[in-house]
Amino acid sequence: MKKILSLTMMIFSLSVFAKGAPVEDFQIWVPINTNVKLGDNLRGFLEIQPRIGHNAESLDTGIVRPALGWAFNDNWTVWGGYLLQAQRNSSTNDYNLENRAWQGITYKRKFGDNVFEMRNRLEQRFLPHNGDISHRWRTRFRIEHMFVDTPWSLIGSEEIFVNLNNNENDPQLQAGASQNRGYVGVGYRFNPNFQVETGYLNQYTFSFDNKADKSNNVWMTNFNLNF
């Protein structure tokens, strides 16, 4: 974990030194995550996520992400799913659609009052106006500390995105680290089936040409439903 954080900071430093300060925006993300136990091993998942950008003035992105999973045990689950993302084009005010297939595996385990989770996803991105498939790998480490005898918890996560192939049609879709997300927040569990967590997320996107990188300062509130 320390090596990953050190590598991330080094990439940040080199990027800022080479291109200057990143372009910043304030956004609000509101993911609604529903996990359903469909059988002894079969799991269902649905995420609906609006994102409000341009200094929290307009709805820029909408995401729908359904999936099916298979739980081998209490720790390991494999997933396969689909994503539809509508993202507003600021120059034309239209929404571009991205279709995405993805496969994932998660490891989750409780250590005392802490819950550790590692999530890996492989994505095949079918992007608008782009005939080539963009392949991407992403890994997230998440830790939640549960405060004893209270419904409150403290949450932190780190996720890195890596493009696995060069895309001839888009200079921003080249092989290499493409994005980093760091998050810290608090959670409140109303009951075993419903939790709300809210906090700050920094989404840092690396540019593969001479343009400045992007740094989105995001206030994110998750609604987590488990059945």
C-alpha positions as CSV (number, residue, x, y, z in Angstrom):
1,M,0.0,0.0,0.0
2,K,2.8,2.4,0.9
3,K,4.6,1.6,-2.5
4,I,1.3,2.4,-4.4
5,L,0.9,5.7,-2.6
6,S,4.5,6.7,-3.2
7,L,4.3,5.8,-6.9
8,T,1.0,7.9,-7.1
9,M,2.7,10.9,-5.5
10,M,5.7,10.6,-7.8
11,I,3.4,10.5,-10.9
12,F,1.5,13.6,-9.6
13,S,4.8,15.5,-9.0
14,L,6.2,14.7,-12.5
15,S,2.9,15.6,-14.2
16,V,2.5,18.9,-12.5
17,F,6.2,19.8,-13.1
18,A,5.9,19.1,-16.8
19,K,2.5,20.7,-17.6
20,G,1.8,23.2,-14.9
21,A,-1.2,23.3,-12.5
22,P,-4.1,21.0,-13.4
23,V,-7.5,22.3,-14.5
24,E,-9.8,22.0,-11.4
25,D,-13.6,21.7,-11.0
26,F,-15.9,21.2,-8.1
27,Q,-18.4,18.4,-8.5
28,I,-21.1,16.5,-6.5
29,W,-21.5,12.7,-7.0
30,V,-24.4,10.8,-5.5
31,P,-24.0,7.0,-6.1
32,I,-27.0,4.8,-5.1
33,N,-25.7,1.2,-4.7
34,T,-28.0,-1.7,-4.2
35,N,-26.7,-5.2,-3.4
36,V,-29.2,-8.1,-3.4
37,K,-28.6,-11.7,-2.3
38,L,-30.4,-13.7,-5.0
39,G,-29.4,-17.2,-3.7
40,D,-26.8,-19.0,-1.6
41,N,-24.1,-17.8,-3.9
42,L,-25.7,-15.6,-6.5
43,R,-25.6,-11.8,-6.0
44,G,-27.1,-8.9,-7.8
45,F,-25.9,-5.3,-8.0
46,L,-27.2,-2.0,-9.4
47,E,-25.6,1.4,-9.2
48,I,-27.3,4.6,-10.3
49,Q,-25.1,7.6,-10.1
50,P,-25.7,11.3,-11.1
51,R,-22.7,13.6,-11.2
52,I,-23.1,17.4,-11.1
53,G,-20.2,19.4,-12.4
54,H,-19.0,22.8,-13.6
55,N,-18.8,24.0,-10.0
56,A,-21.9,22.0,-9.1
57,E,-24.1,24.0,-11.5
58,S,-25.2,21.3,-14.1
59,L,-25.8,17.6,-14.4
60,D,-22.8,16.5,-16.5
61,T,-22.9,12.7,-16.1
62,G,-25.4,9.9,-15.5
63,I,-24.3,6.3,-14.8
64,V,-26.3,3.0,-14.7
65,R,-24.2,0.0,-13.7
66,P,-26.0,-3.4,-13.2
67,A,-24.1,-6.7,-12.5
68,L,-24.4,-10.3,-11.4
69,G,-21.9,-11.8,-8.9
70,W,-21.0,-15.2,-7.5
71,A,-19.8,-15.4,-3.9
72,F,-17.4,-18.3,-3.3
73,N,-17.4,-17.5,0.4
74,D,-17.7,-14.6,2.8
75,N,-14.5,-13.0,1.4
76,W,-14.3,-13.6,-2.4
77,T,-16.9,-12.6,-5.0
78,V,-16.6,-12.4,-8.8
79,W,-18.7,-10.1,-10.9
80,G,-19.7,-9.5,-14.5
81,G,-21.7,-6.5,-15.6
82,Y,-22.5,-3.6,-17.9
83,L,-22.4,0.2,-17.7
84,L,-24.2,2.9,-19.6
85,Q,-22.8,6.4,-19.1
86,A,-24.2,9.6,-20.5
87,Q,-21.8,12.5,-20.4
88,R,-22.6,16.0,-21.5
89,N,-20.5,17.6,-24.2
90,S,-20.0,21.2,-23.0
91,S,-19.5,22.6,-26.5
92,T,-22.6,21.1,-28.1
93,N,-24.7,20.6,-24.9
94,D,-25.5,17.1,-26.1
95,Y,-24.9,13.9,-24.1
96,N,-22.4,11.3,-25.5
97,L,-23.1,7.7,-24.6
98,E,-20.5,5.2,-23.5
99,N,-21.3,1.4,-23.3
100,R,-19.0,-0.7,-21.2
101,A,-18.7,-4.3,-20.3
102,W,-16.8,-5.2,-17.1
103,Q,-15.6,-8.1,-15.0
104,G,-14.4,-7.9,-11.4
105,I,-13.3,-9.7,-8.3
106,T,-13.5,-8.4,-4.7
107,Y,-11.9,-9.5,-1.5
108,K,-13.5,-8.3,1.7
109,R,-12.6,-9.2,5.3
110,K,-13.1,-7.9,8.8
111,F,-10.2,-7.3,11.1
112,G,-11.5,-6.4,14.6
113,D,-13.3,-3.1,14.2
114,N,-12.0,-2.6,10.6
115,V,-13.3,-3.8,7.3
116,F,-10.8,-4.1,4.4
117,E,-11.8,-4.4,0.8
118,M,-9.8,-4.8,-2.4
119,R,-11.8,-4.4,-5.7
120,N,-10.4,-5.2,-9.1
121,R,-12.2,-4.5,-12.4
122,L,-11.3,-5.1,-16.0
123,E,-13.3,-2.9,-18.4
124,Q,-14.0,-2.9,-22.1
125,R,-15.1,0.6,-23.1
126,F,-17.1,1.3,-26.2
127,L,-16.8,5.0,-26.6
128,P,-18.8,7.4,-28.8
129,H,-17.3,8.3,-32.2
130,N,-14.5,5.7,-31.6
131,G,-14.4,2.3,-33.3
132,D,-11.6,0.9,-31.2
133,I,-12.3,-0.8,-27.8
134,S,-10.4,0.8,-24.9
135,H,-9.3,-1.7,-22.3
136,R,-8.8,-0.5,-18.7
137,W,-7.8,-2.0,-15.4
138,R,-8.7,-0.4,-12.1
139,T,-7.8,-1.4,-8.5
140,R,-9.3,0.1,-5.3
141,F,-8.2,-0.4,-1.7
142,R,-10.8,0.6,0.9
143,I,-10.7,0.5,4.7
144,E,-13.6,1.3,7.0
145,H,-13.1,1.7,10.8
146,M,-16.2,1.0,12.8
147,F,-16.6,2.9,16.0
148,V,-17.6,0.6,18.8
149,D,-21.2,0.8,20.0
150,T,-22.1,3.6,17.5
151,P,-23.5,3.6,14.0
152,W,-20.6,5.8,12.8
153,S,-17.5,4.8,10.8
154,L,-14.5,6.4,9.2
155,I,-13.7,5.4,5.6
156,G,-10.7,5.9,3.3
157,S,-10.0,4.5,-0.2
158,E,-7.4,4.7,-3.0
159,E,-8.1,3.7,-6.6
160,I,-5.9,3.8,-9.6
161,F,-6.9,3.4,-13.3
162,V,-4.6,2.0,-16.0
163,N,-5.2,1.9,-19.7
164,L,-4.1,-1.4,-21.2
165,N,-3.9,-0.5,-24.9
166,N,-3.2,2.4,-27.2
167,N,-6.1,3.9,-29.0
168,E,-5.3,5.4,-32.4
169,N,-8.5,7.5,-32.5
170,D,-8.1,9.3,-29.2
171,P,-4.8,10.8,-27.9
172,Q,-6.2,10.6,-24.3
173,L,-6.6,6.8,-24.5
174,Q,-3.0,5.6,-24.4
175,A,-1.5,2.8,-22.4
176,G,-0.5,3.8,-18.9
177,A,-1.9,5.2,-15.6
178,S,-4.8,7.4,-16.6
179,Q,-6.6,8.3,-13.4
180,N,-6.3,8.3,-9.6
181,R,-9.0,8.6,-7.0
182,G,-8.4,9.2,-3.3
183,Y,-11.3,9.4,-0.8
184,V,-11.9,10.0,2.9
185,G,-15.3,10.2,4.5
186,V,-17.6,9.2,7.3
187,G,-20.4,6.6,7.3
188,Y,-23.6,6.2,9.3
189,R,-25.4,2.9,9.4
190,F,-29.2,3.3,10.1
191,N,-29.6,-0.5,10.2
192,P,-27.9,-3.6,8.8
193,N,-29.5,-2.9,5.4
194,F,-29.0,0.8,4.9
195,Q,-25.8,3.0,5.2
196,V,-25.0,6.5,4.1
197,E,-21.4,7.7,3.7
198,T,-20.3,11.1,2.7
199,G,-16.9,12.7,2.2
200,Y,-14.3,14.3,-0.1
201,L,-12.9,12.6,-3.2
202,N,-10.1,13.8,-5.5
203,Q,-10.4,12.6,-9.1
204,Y,-7.1,13.2,-10.8
205,T,-6.9,12.5,-14.6
206,F,-3.6,12.4,-16.4
207,S,-3.3,13.9,-19.8
208,F,-1.3,12.0,-22.5
209,D,-0.6,15.1,-24.6
210,N,0.6,18.6,-23.8
211,K,-2.7,19.6,-22.2
212,A,-3.0,20.2,-18.5
213,D,-4.1,17.3,-16.2
214,K,-7.6,17.5,-14.6
215,S,-8.3,17.5,-10.9
216,N,-11.9,17.3,-9.8
217,N,-12.7,18.1,-6.2
218,V,-15.7,16.0,-5.5
219,W,-18.2,15.9,-2.6
220,M,-19.5,12.3,-2.8
221,T,-22.5,10.9,-0.9
222,N,-23.1,7.1,-1.2
223,F,-26.4,5.5,-0.4
224,N,-25.7,1.8,0.2
225,L,-28.7,-0.7,0.3
226,N,-28.2,-4.4,1.1
227,F,-30.9,-7.0,0.9
